[in-house]
Amino acid sequence: MKIAIIVIRSLLGLMFLWASAAYFLKLYPTPVMTGSIKTFNDGIAASVYLMPFVKIIELICAILLLAGRYVALALLALFPIMLNIVCYHAFLQPEALPLVGTLLIMLLFLAYTQRAKYAPLFTSK
C-alpha cells in the first residue's frame, strides 16, 4: 500500500507540475476556441490574476507532493482546483473527462490515506 501511495502521489505531483510549467513556459500554443469555451476563457483572461494565481498554487502543491512534505495541506489546496477542472470538463469539454476523472480519483485516494490529519477539522467543541 505504501508503494501505491508513493506512486500515485508522484504521478499526481508530476501532472500538476507539468500543467503549471506548461502554462508559465508557454509550451503549447493557445488553441482556437469557440462557443461556451471561448466565453469562459475570455472571462478568466479578463480577471488577469486568476490563472497565474491558480498555476502558482498548483506548482507549489506539485513540489510538495513530489517532495512528500505537507501532503495533506497540498491535497487540501488542490481539491477546489481539481473540482473546478472536473466541472469545466464535465460541462464544456467532456472528451477529456476520463483523464480528469482519474486525477480526481487519485486525489481522493490520497486524501483518504491522509484522513487522520483531517479529522481535527471535523471535531466540534
N, CA, C and O atoms as a GROMACS GRO file, in nm:
protein
  500
    1MET      N    1   0.083  -0.120   0.000
    1MET     CA    2   0.000   0.000   0.000
    1MET      C    3   0.087   0.126   0.000
    1MET      O    4   0.055   0.225  -0.065
    2LYS      N    5   0.198   0.120   0.074
    2LYS     CA    6   0.285   0.237   0.083
    2LYS      C    7   0.344   0.271  -0.054
    2LYS      O    8   0.359   0.389  -0.088
    3ILE      N    9   0.378   0.169  -0.132
    3ILE     CA   10   0.433   0.193  -0.265
    3ILE      C   11   0.327   0.254  -0.356
    3ILE      O   12   0.358   0.344  -0.435
    4ALA      N   13   0.204   0.207  -0.345
    4ALA     CA   14   0.094   0.264  -0.426
    4ALA      C   15   0.073   0.411  -0.393
    4ALA      O   16   0.050   0.492  -0.482
    5ILE      N   17   0.081   0.444  -0.266
    5ILE     CA   18   0.064   0.583  -0.224
    5ILE      C   19   0.175   0.670  -0.283
    5ILE      O   20   0.149   0.780  -0.332
    6ILE      N   21   0.298   0.621  -0.278
    6ILE     CA   22   0.411   0.698  -0.332
    6ILE      C   23   0.397   0.715  -0.483
    6ILE      O   24   0.422   0.823  -0.536
    7VAL      N   25   0.358   0.609  -0.552
    7VAL     CA   26   0.344   0.616  -0.698
    7VAL      C   27   0.232   0.713  -0.736
    7VAL      O   28   0.251   0.797  -0.823
    8ILE      N   29   0.117   0.702  -0.671
    8ILE     CA   30   0.004   0.790  -0.703
    8ILE      C   31   0.037   0.935  -0.667
    8ILE      O   32   0.004   1.026  -0.743
    9ARG      N   33   0.101   0.956  -0.553
    9ARG     CA   34   0.140   1.090  -0.511
    9ARG      C   35   0.237   1.151  -0.613
    9ARG      O   36   0.226   1.268  -0.648
   10SER      N   37   0.332   1.070  -0.660
   10SER     CA   38   0.430   1.118  -0.757
   10SER      C   39   0.364   1.149  -0.892
   10SER      O   40   0.394   1.252  -0.953
   11LEU      N   41   0.275   1.061  -0.937
   11LEU     CA   42   0.206   1.085  -1.064
   11LEU      C   43   0.121   1.212  -1.058
   11LEU      O   44   0.123   1.292  -1.151
   12LEU      N   45   0.048   1.228  -0.950
   12LEU     CA   46  -0.035   1.348  -0.935
   12LEU      C   47   0.053   1.473  -0.930
   12LEU      O   48   0.022   1.574  -0.992
   13GLY      N   49   0.162   1.465  -0.855
   13GLY     CA   50   0.256   1.578  -0.848
   13GLY      C   51   0.315   1.612  -0.983
   13GLY      O   52   0.326   1.729  -1.019
   14LEU      N   53   0.353   1.508  -1.060
   14LEU     CA   54   0.408   1.531  -1.193
   14LEU      C   55   0.306   1.592  -1.288
   14LEU      O   56   0.340   1.680  -1.368
   15MET      N   57   0.181   1.549  -1.280
   15MET     CA   58   0.076   1.605  -1.366
   15MET      C   59   0.056   1.754  -1.338
   15MET      O   60   0.047   1.834  -1.431
   16PHE      N   61   0.048   1.791  -1.211
   16PHE     CA   62   0.028   1.932  -1.177
   16PHE      C   63   0.154   2.013  -1.205
   16PHE      O   64   0.146   2.130  -1.243
   17LEU      N   65   0.272   1.953  -1.187
   17LEU     CA   66   0.397   2.022  -1.219
   17LEU      C   67   0.404   2.050  -1.369
   17LEU      O   68   0.441   2.160  -1.410
   18TRP      N   69   0.369   1.951  -1.450
   18TRP     CA   70   0.370   1.970  -1.595
   18TRP      C   71   0.269   2.077  -1.638
   18TRP      O   72   0.299   2.161  -1.723
   19ALA      N   73   0.150   2.072  -1.579
   19ALA     CA   74   0.046   2.168  -1.616
   19ALA      C   75   0.088   2.311  -1.583
   19ALA      O   76   0.066   2.402  -1.663
   20SER      N   77   0.148   2.331  -1.468
   20SER     CA   78   0.190   2.467  -1.431
   20SER      C   79   0.313   2.510  -1.510
   20SER      O   80   0.323   2.626  -1.550
   21ALA      N   81   0.407   2.419  -1.532
   21ALA     CA   82   0.525   2.455  -1.612
   21ALA      C   83   0.486   2.487  -1.756
   21ALA      O   84   0.537   2.582  -1.814
   22ALA      N   85   0.395   2.409  -1.812
   22ALA     CA   86   0.350   2.434  -1.949
   22ALA      C   87   0.282   2.570  -1.960
   22ALA      O   88   0.294   2.638  -2.061
   23TYR      N   89   0.210   2.609  -1.855
   23TYR     CA   90   0.142   2.739  -1.856
   23TYR      C   91   0.245   2.853  -1.851
   23TYR      O   92   0.240   2.946  -1.932
   24PHE      N   93   0.338   2.845  -1.756
   24PHE     CA   94   0.433   2.955  -1.738
   24PHE      C   95   0.536   2.963  -1.850
   24PHE      O   96   0.577   3.072  -1.888
   25LEU      N   97   0.577   2.849  -1.903
   25LEU     CA   98   0.678   2.847  -2.009
   25LEU      C   99   0.616   2.854  -2.149
   25LEU      O  100   0.687   2.856  -2.249
   26LYS      N  101   0.483   2.856  -2.153
   26LYS     CA  102   0.408   2.864  -2.280
   26LYS      C  103   0.456   2.756  -2.378
   26LYS      O  104   0.496   2.786  -2.491
   27LEU      N  105   0.450   2.631  -2.332
   27LEU     CA  106   0.496   2.518  -2.411
   27LEU      C  107   0.400   2.480  -2.523
   27LEU      O  108   0.440   2.416  -2.620
   28TYR      N  109   0.273   2.518  -2.509
   28TYR     CA  110   0.174   2.485  -2.609
   28TYR      C  111   0.110   2.612  -2.663
   28TYR      O  112   0.085   2.705  -2.586
   29PRO      N  113   0.084   2.617  -2.792
   29PRO     CA  114   0.012   2.734  -2.844
   29PRO      C  115  -0.133   2.731  -2.796
   29PRO      O  116  -0.190   2.624  -2.774
   30THR      N  117  -0.191   2.847  -2.780
   30THR     CA  118  -0.330   2.855  -2.739
   30THR      C  119  -0.419   2.808  -2.853
   30THR      O  120  -0.413   2.864  -2.962
   31PRO      N  121  -0.501   2.707  -2.829
   31PRO     CA  122  -0.587   2.657  -2.937
   31PRO      C  123  -0.700   2.757  -2.968
   31PRO      O  124  -0.737   2.840  -2.885
   32VAL      N  125  -0.752   2.746  -3.088
   32VAL     CA  126  -0.866   2.830  -3.128
   32VAL      C  127  -0.990   2.778  -3.054
   32VAL      O  128  -1.020   2.659  -3.059
   33MET      N  129  -1.060   2.868  -2.987
   33MET     CA  130  -1.177   2.829  -2.910
   33MET      C  131  -1.301   2.897  -2.966
   33MET      O  132  -1.295   3.007  -3.021
   34THR      N  133  -1.414   2.828  -2.950
   34THR     CA  134  -1.541   2.884  -2.995
   34THR      C  135  -1.648   2.855  -2.891
   34THR      O  136  -1.630   2.770  -2.804
   35GLY      N  137  -1.757   2.926  -2.901
   35GLY     CA  138  -1.874   2.899  -2.818
   35GLY      C  139  -1.852   2.923  -2.669
   35GLY      O  140  -1.789   3.021  -2.628
   36SER      N  141  -1.904   2.832  -2.590
   36SER     CA  142  -1.901   2.845  -2.443
   36SER      C  143  -1.760   2.843  -2.388
   36SER      O  144  -1.729   2.914  -2.292
   37ILE      N  145  -1.674   2.763  -2.449
   37ILE     CA  146  -1.535   2.756  -2.401
   37ILE      C  147  -1.466   2.890  -2.421
   37ILE      O  148  -1.392   2.934  -2.333
   38LYS      N  149  -1.489   2.955  -2.534
   38LYS     CA  150  -1.429   3.086  -2.560
   38LYS      C  151  -1.481   3.189  -2.460
   38LYS      O  152  -1.404   3.269  -2.407
   39THR      N  153  -1.610   3.187  -2.434
   39THR     CA  154  -1.669   3.281  -2.338
   39THR      C  155  -1.609   3.261  -2.200
   39THR      O  156  -1.574   3.357  -2.132
   40PHE      N  157  -1.599   3.134  -2.158
   40PHE     CA  158  -1.542   3.103  -2.027
   40PHE      C  159  -1.397   3.150  -2.018
   40PHE      O  160  -1.359   3.218  -1.923
   41ASN      N  161  -1.316   3.115  -2.118
   41ASN     CA  162  -1.175   3.152  -2.115
   41ASN      C  163  -1.154   3.302  -2.128
   41ASN      O  164  -1.058   3.355  -2.071
   42ASP      N  165  -1.240   3.371  -2.200
   42ASP     CA  166  -1.231   3.517  -2.207
   42ASP      C  167  -1.257   3.579  -2.070
   42ASP      O  168  -1.193   3.676  -2.032
   43GLY      N  169  -1.352   3.522  -1.997
   43GLY     CA  170  -1.381   3.570  -1.862
   43GLY      C  171  -1.264   3.548  -1.767
   43GLY      O  172  -1.231   3.635  -1.687
   44ILE      N  173  -1.203   3.431  -1.776
   44ILE     CA  174  -1.086   3.402  -1.692
   44ILE      C  175  -0.972   3.496  -1.728
   44ILE      O  176  -0.905   3.550  -1.640
   45ALA      N  177  -0.949   3.516  -1.857
   45ALA     CA  178  -0.841   3.604  -1.902
   45ALA      C  179  -0.866   3.748  -1.860
   45ALA      O  180  -0.772   3.822  -1.831
   46ALA      N  181  -0.992   3.790  -1.856
   46ALA     CA  182  -1.026   3.927  -1.818
   46ALA      C  183  -0.992   3.956  -1.672
   46ALA      O  184  -0.967   4.070  -1.635
   47SER      N  185  -0.991   3.851  -1.589
   47SER     CA  186  -0.960   3.873  -1.448
   47SER      C  187  -0.810   3.894  -1.425
   47SER      O  188  -0.772   3.940  -1.317
   48VAL      N  189  -0.727   3.864  -1.520
   48VAL     CA  190  -0.583   3.884  -1.525
   48VAL      C  191  -0.507   3.804  -1.418
   48VAL      O  192  -0.411   3.734  -1.452
   49TYR      N  193  -0.544   3.810  -1.294
   49TYR     CA  194  -0.469   3.749  -1.185
   49TYR      C  195  -0.503   3.602  -1.162
   49TYR      O  196  -0.421   3.529  -1.107
   50LEU      N  197  -0.620   3.557  -1.203
   50LEU     CA  198  -0.670   3.427  -1.159
   50LEU      C  199  -0.586   3.309  -1.206
   50LEU      O  200  -0.546   3.227  -1.124
   51MET      N  201  -0.559   3.298  -1.335
   51MET     CA  202  -0.483   3.182  -1.384
   51MET      C  203  -0.340   3.178  -1.332
   51MET      O  204  -0.295   3.071  -1.293
   52PRO      N  205  -0.267   3.289  -1.330
   52PRO     CA  206  -0.133   3.282  -1.269
   52PRO      C  207  -0.138   3.239  -1.122
   52PRO      O  208  -0.053   3.162  -1.077
   53PHE      N  209  -0.237   3.288  -1.048
   53PHE     CA  210  -0.250   3.251  -0.908
   53PHE      C  211  -0.278   3.102  -0.893
   53PHE      O  212  -0.215   3.035  -0.810
   54VAL      N  213  -0.370   3.050  -0.972
   54VAL     CA  214  -0.403   2.907  -0.966
   54VAL      C  215  -0.282   2.823  -1.006
   54VAL      O  216  -0.254   2.722  -0.942
   55LYS      N  217  -0.210   2.864  -1.107
   55LYS     CA  218  -0.094   2.788  -1.153
   55LYS      C  219   0.021   2.793  -1.052
   55LYS      O  220   0.097   2.697  -1.040
   56ILE      N  221   0.034   2.903  -0.979
   56ILE     CA  222   0.135   2.910  -0.873
   56ILE      C  223   0.099   2.814  -0.760
   56ILE      O  224   0.186   2.744  -0.708
   57ILE      N  225  -0.029   2.810  -0.723
   57ILE     CA  226  -0.075   2.716  -0.620
   57ILE      C  227  -0.051   2.572  -0.668
   57ILE      O  228  -0.003   2.488  -0.591
   58GLU      N  229  -0.083   2.543  -0.793
   58GLU     CA  230  -0.059   2.409  -0.849
   58GLU      C  231   0.089   2.375  -0.843
   58GLU      O  232   0.126   2.263  -0.806
   59LEU      N  233   0.175   2.469  -0.879
   59LEU     CA  234   0.319   2.446  -0.879
   59LEU      C  235   0.371   2.416  -0.738
   59LEU      O  236   0.447   2.321  -0.718
   60ILE      N  237   0.331   2.497  -0.642
   60ILE     CA  238   0.374   2.476  -0.504
   60ILE      C  239   0.325   2.341  -0.453
   60ILE      O  240   0.401   2.266  -0.391
   61CYS      N  241   0.200   2.309  -0.478
   61CYS     CA  242   0.144   2.182  -0.432
   61CYS      C  243   0.210   2.063  -0.502
   61CYS      O  244   0.232   1.959  -0.440
   62ALA      N  245   0.242   2.078  -0.629
   62ALA     CA  246   0.311   1.971  -0.702
   62ALA      C  247   0.448   1.944  -0.640
   62ALA      O  248   0.487   1.829  -0.623
   63ILE      N  249   0.519   2.050  -0.608
   63ILE     CA  250   0.650   2.034  -0.545
   63ILE      C  251   0.636   1.966  -0.408
   63ILE      O  252   0.715   1.879  -0.374
   64LEU      N  253   0.535   2.007  -0.332
   64LEU     CA  254   0.512   1.944  -0.201
   64LEU      C  255   0.477   1.796  -0.216
   64LEU      O  256   0.526   1.713  -0.139
   65LEU      N  257   0.395   1.762  -0.314
   65LEU     CA  258   0.360   1.622  -0.337
   65LEU      C  259   0.481   1.541  -0.378
   65LEU      O  260   0.502   1.430  -0.329
   66LEU      N  261   0.562   1.595  -0.467
   66LEU     CA  262   0.681   1.523  -0.512
   66LEU      C  263   0.784   1.508  -0.401
   66LEU      O  264   0.855   1.408  -0.395
   67ALA      N  265   0.792   1.607  -0.313
   67ALA     CA  266   0.886   1.601  -0.201
   67ALA      C  267   0.833   1.514  -0.087
   67ALA      O  268   0.909   1.470  -0.001
   68GLY      N  269   0.702   1.491  -0.086
   68GLY     CA  270   0.643   1.413   0.023
   68GLY      C  271   0.629   1.491   0.152
   68GLY      O  272   0.618   1.433   0.260
   69ARG      N  273   0.629   1.621   0.142
   69ARG     CA  274   0.617   1.709   0.259
   69ARG      C  275   0.483   1.781   0.254
   69ARG      O  276   0.438   1.822   0.148
   70TYR      N  277   0.421   1.796   0.368
   70TYR     CA  278   0.293   1.866   0.379
   70TYR      C  279   0.192   1.816   0.277
   70TYR      O  280   0.121   1.895   0.214
   71VAL      N  281   0.185   1.687   0.260
   71VAL     CA  282   0.098   1.626   0.160
   71VAL      C  283  -0.049   1.658   0.188
   71VAL      O  284  -0.124   1.691   0.096
   72ALA      N  285  -0.089   1.648   0.313
   72ALA     CA  286  -0.229   1.676   0.349
   72ALA      C  287  -0.266   1.820   0.313
   72ALA      O  288  -0.375   1.845   0.262
   73LEU      N  289  -0.177   1.914   0.338
   73LEU     CA  290  -0.202   2.055   0.305
   73LEU      C  291  -0.208   2.074   0.154
   73LEU      O  292  -0.295   2.146   0.104
   74ALA      N  293  -0.117   2.011   0.081
   74ALA     CA  294  -0.116   2.022  -0.064
   74ALA      C  295  -0.244   1.967  -0.124
   74ALA      O  296  -0.301   2.027  -0.215
   75LEU      N  297  -0.291   1.853  -0.074
   75LEU     CA  298  -0.415   1.795  -0.125
   75LEU      C  299  -0.534   1.884  -0.093
   75LEU      O  300  -0.625   1.899  -0.175
   76LEU      N  301  -0.533   1.944   0.025
   76LEU     CA  302  -0.642   2.034   0.063
   76LEU      C  303  -0.646   2.157  -0.028
   76LEU      O  304  -0.754   2.204  -0.063
   77ALA      N  305  -0.530   2.209  -0.065
   77ALA     CA  306  -0.525   2.325  -0.154
   77ALA      C  307  -0.562   2.287  -0.298
   77ALA      O  308  -0.621   2.367  -0.370
   78LEU      N  309  -0.527   2.166  -0.339
   78LEU     CA  310  -0.555   2.122  -0.476
   78LEU      C  311  -0.700   2.081  -0.498
   78LEU      O  312  -0.748   2.084  -0.611
   79PHE      N  313  -0.770   2.043  -0.392
   79PHE     CA  314  -0.905   1.991  -0.410
   79PHE      C  315  -1.000   2.090  -0.479
   79PHE      O  316  -1.067   2.050  -0.574
   80PRO      N  317  -1.009   2.216  -0.437
   80PRO     CA  318  -1.101   2.307  -0.509
   80PRO      C  319  -1.057   2.333  -0.653
   80PRO      O  320  -1.141   2.353  -0.740
   81ILE      N  321  -0.927   2.333  -0.678
   81ILE     CA  322  -0.878   2.350  -0.815
   81ILE      C  323  -0.921   2.230  -0.898
   81ILE      O  324  -0.971   2.245  -1.010
   82MET      N  325  -0.901   2.110  -0.842
   82MET     CA  326  -0.938   1.987  -0.914
   82MET      C  327  -1.088   1.982  -0.938
   82MET      O  328  -1.131   1.939  -1.045
   83LEU      N  329  -1.166   2.024  -0.841
   83LEU     CA  330  -1.312   2.025  -0.857
   83LEU      C  331  -1.354   2.117  -0.971
   83LEU      O  332  -1.445   2.084  -1.047
   84ASN      N  333  -1.289   2.232  -0.983
   84ASN     CA  334  -1.319   2.323  -1.093
   84ASN      C  335  -1.275   2.266  -1.227
   84ASN      O  336  -1.341   2.286  -1.328
   85ILE      N  337  -1.164   2.194  -1.228
   85ILE     CA  338  -1.119   2.130  -1.352
   85ILE      C  339  -1.221   2.024  -1.395
   85ILE      O  340  -1.254   2.014  -1.513
   86VAL      N  341  -1.271   1.947  -1.300
   86VAL     CA  342  -1.372   1.844  -1.330
   86VAL      C  343  -1.499   1.910  -1.384
   86VAL      O  344  -1.554   1.864  -1.485
   87CYS      N  345  -1.545   2.016  -1.320
   87CYS     CA  346  -1.667   2.085  -1.367
   87CYS      C  347  -1.646   2.146  -1.505
   87CYS      O  348  -1.736   2.141  -1.589
   88TYR      N  349  -1.530   2.205  -1.528
   88TYR     CA  350  -1.500   2.262  -1.660
   88TYR      C  351  -1.514   2.155  -1.767
   88TYR      O  352  -1.579   2.176  -1.869
   89HIS      N  353  -1.451   2.039  -1.743
   89HIS     CA  354  -1.455   1.934  -1.844
   89HIS      C  355  -1.591   1.865  -1.851
   89HIS      O  356  -1.631   1.819  -1.958
   90ALA      N  357  -1.661   1.858  -1.741
   90ALA     CA  358  -1.793   1.795  -1.744
   90ALA      C  359  -1.892   1.878  -1.826
   90ALA      O  360  -1.977   1.823  -1.896
   91PHE      N  361  -1.882   2.010  -1.816
   91PHE     CA  362  -1.980   2.096  -1.882
   91PHE      C  363  -1.935   2.154  -2.015
   91PHE      O  364  -2.018   2.180  -2.102
   92LEU      N  365  -1.804   2.174  -2.033
   92LEU     CA  366  -1.757   2.243  -2.152
   92LEU      C  367  -1.674   2.158  -2.247
   92LEU      O  368  -1.674   2.182  -2.368
   93GLN      N  369  -1.602   2.060  -2.195
   93GLN     CA  370  -1.511   1.983  -2.279
   93GLN      C  371  -1.507   1.837  -2.233
   93GLN      O  372  -1.406   1.792  -2.180
   94PRO      N  373  -1.617   1.763  -2.250
   94PRO     CA  374  -1.629   1.629  -2.193
   94PRO      C  375  -1.536   1.524  -2.251
   94PRO      O  376  -1.523   1.416  -2.193
   95GLU      N  377  -1.470   1.550  -2.363
   95GLU     CA  378  -1.382   1.448  -2.420
   95GLU      C  379  -1.261   1.419  -2.331
   95GLU      O  380  -1.205   1.310  -2.340
   96ALA      N  381  -1.220   1.512  -2.247
   96ALA     CA  382  -1.106   1.490  -2.157
   96ALA      C  383  -1.150   1.442  -2.019
   96ALA      O  384  -1.067   1.427  -1.930
   97LEU      N  385  -1.277   1.417  -2.001
   97LEU     CA  386  -1.330   1.378  -1.870
   97LEU      C  387  -1.270   1.248  -1.813
   97LEU      O  388  -1.249   1.242  -1.692
   98PRO      N  389  -1.241   1.145  -1.893
   98PRO     CA  390  -1.181   1.025  -1.834
   98PRO      C  391  -1.047   1.052  -1.764
   98PRO      O  392  -1.022   1.000  -1.656
   99LEU      N  393  -0.960   1.132  -1.826
   99LEU     CA  394  -0.832   1.165  -1.764
   99LEU      C  395  -0.854   1.248  -1.638
   99LEU      O  396  -0.792   1.221  -1.535
  100VAL      N  397  -0.939   1.345  -1.645
  100VAL     CA  398  -0.967   1.432  -1.531
  100VAL      C  399  -1.031   1.352  -1.418
  100VAL      O  400  -0.998   1.373  -1.301
  101GLY      N  401  -1.121   1.261  -1.452
  101GLY     CA  402  -1.181   1.175  -1.350
  101GLY      C  403  -1.078   1.088  -1.281
  101GLY      O  404  -1.087   1.065  -1.161
  102THR      N  405  -0.982   1.039  -1.357
  102THR     CA  406  -0.874   0.959  -1.298
  102THR      C  407  -0.792   1.043  -1.201
  102THR      O  408  -0.756   0.996  -1.093
  103LEU      N  409  -0.762   1.165  -1.239
  103LEU     CA  410  -0.687   1.254  -1.150
  103LEU      C  411  -0.766   1.283  -1.022
  103LEU      O  412  -0.708   1.289  -0.913
  104LEU      N  413  -0.897   1.301  -1.035
  104LEU     CA  414  -0.980   1.325  -0.918
  104LEU      C  415  -0.980   1.203  -0.826
  104LEU      O  416  -0.971   1.218  -0.704
  105ILE      N  417  -0.990   1.085  -0.882
  105ILE     CA  418  -0.986   0.962  -0.802
  105ILE      C  419  -0.852   0.949  -0.731
  105ILE      O  420  -0.846   0.909  -0.614
  106MET      N  421  -0.745   0.983  -0.800
  106MET     CA  422  -0.612   0.977  -0.738
  106MET      C  423  -0.604   1.074  -0.621
  106MET      O  424  -0.552   1.039  -0.515
  107LEU      N  425  -0.654   1.196  -0.640
  107LEU     CA  426  -0.652   1.295  -0.533
  107LEU      C  427  -0.736   1.249  -0.415
  107LEU      O  428  -0.694   1.262  -0.300
  108LEU      N  429  -0.855   1.196  -0.441
  108LEU     CA  430  -0.942   1.149  -0.333
  108LEU      C  431  -0.880   1.030  -0.260
  108LEU      O  432  -0.893   1.019  -0.138
  109PHE      N  433  -0.813   0.942  -0.334
  109PHE     CA  434  -0.745   0.828  -0.270
  109PHE      C  435  -0.636   0.878  -0.175
  109PHE      O  436  -0.625   0.830  -0.062
  110LEU      N  437  -0.556   0.973  -0.222
  110LEU     CA  438  -0.450   1.028  -0.136
  110LEU      C  439  -0.509   1.100  -0.015
  110LEU      O  440  -0.455   1.090   0.095
  111ALA      N  441  -0.618   1.172  -0.036
  111ALA     CA  442  -0.684   1.239   0.077
  111ALA      C  443  -0.735   1.137   0.178
  111ALA      O  444  -0.730   1.160   0.299
  112TYR      N  445  -0.785   1.023   0.127
  112TYR     CA  446  -0.831   0.917   0.215
  112TYR      C  447  -0.715   0.861   0.298
  112TYR      O  448  -0.732   0.829   0.416
  113THR      N  449  -0.599   0.849   0.237
  113THR     CA  450  -0.484   0.798   0.313
  113THR      C  451  -0.437   0.898   0.418
  113THR      O  452  -0.369   0.860   0.513
  114GLN      N  453  -0.472   1.023   0.402
  114GLN     CA  454  -0.434   1.129   0.496
  114GLN      C  455  -0.548   1.165   0.592
  114GLN      O  456  -0.540   1.266   0.662
  115ARG      N  457  -0.653   1.083   0.594
  115ARG     CA  458  -0.775   1.118   0.668
  115ARG      C  459  -0.751   1.147   0.816
  115ARG      O  460  -0.824   1.227   0.875
  116ALA      N  461  -0.653   1.085   0.877
  116ALA     CA  462  -0.625   1.110   1.019
  116ALA      C  463  -0.581   1.254   1.041
  116ALA      O  464  -0.607   1.311   1.148
  117LYS      N  465  -0.517   1.313   0.944
  117LYS     CA  466  -0.472   1.452   0.957
  117LYS      C  467  -0.586   1.550   0.939
  117LYS      O  468  -0.578   1.664   0.985
  118TYR      N  469  -0.693   1.507   0.872
  118TYR     CA  470  -0.809   1.594   0.852
  118TYR      C  471  -0.911   1.581   0.965
  118TYR      O  472  -0.998   1.667   0.980
  119ALA      N  473  -0.902   1.477   1.044
  119ALA     CA  474  -1.002   1.451   1.150
  119ALA      C  475  -1.021   1.570   1.245
  119ALA      O  476  -1.135   1.600   1.278
  120PRO      N  477  -0.916   1.638   1.289
  120PRO     CA  478  -0.938   1.753   1.381
  120PRO      C  479  -1.020   1.864   1.320
  120PRO      O  480  -1.081   1.943   1.393
  121LEU      N  481  -1.025   1.873   1.188
  121LEU     CA  482  -1.105   1.977   1.124
  121LEU      C  483  -1.254   1.957   1.144
  121LEU      O  484  -1.333   2.051   1.134
  122PHE      N  485  -1.293   1.833   1.172
  122PHE     CA  486  -1.435   1.798   1.182
  122PHE      C  487  -1.480   1.772   1.325
  122PHE      O  488  -1.587   1.714   1.345
  123THR      N  489  -1.403   1.813   1.423
  123THR     CA  490  -1.444   1.797   1.562
  123THR      C  491  -1.505   1.929   1.611
  123THR      O  492  -1.456   2.037   1.579
  124SER      N  493  -1.612   1.916   1.688
  124SER     CA  494  -1.676   2.037   1.743
  124SER      C  495  -1.642   2.046   1.890
  124SER      O  496  -1.616   1.946   1.956
  125LYS      N  497  -1.644   2.165   1.939
  125LYS     CA  498  -1.615   2.187   2.081
  125LYS      C  499  -1.740   2.174   2.162
  125LYS      O  500  -1.736   2.189   2.284
   0.00000   0.00000   0.00000
